Amino acid sequence: MNEAFKALADPTRRQIITLLKDKDMTAGDIADHFNMTKPSISHHLNGLKQAKLILDERRGQHIWYSLNTTVLQEALGWFLDIISYQGKRGMDD
């Protein structure tokens, strides 16, 4: 999960996650939303893949990217556990 948090620390990667929330996209589709080079977008996509936050699938000549909701659910679960703990601790004070 450390890799996921490291990847999510970058605002560009968070924006890519937001784009993929609505639909699967190719790298070119994703790049159209940014003012940066395609190699830079590829770097961000690789970081998200290493963190297992996104999945890639070759379809014909294109690679399509989609969210890996399993890892996102694990991270969200961790946050909810922390919030729950803080809430219980506050009631005990």
Buried (B, 14 or more C-beta within 10 A) or exposed (E): EEBBEEBBEEEBBBBBBEBBEEEBBBBEBBBEBBEEEEEEBEBBBEBBBEBBBBBBEEEEEEEBBEBBEEBBEBBEEEEEEEEEEEEEEEEEE
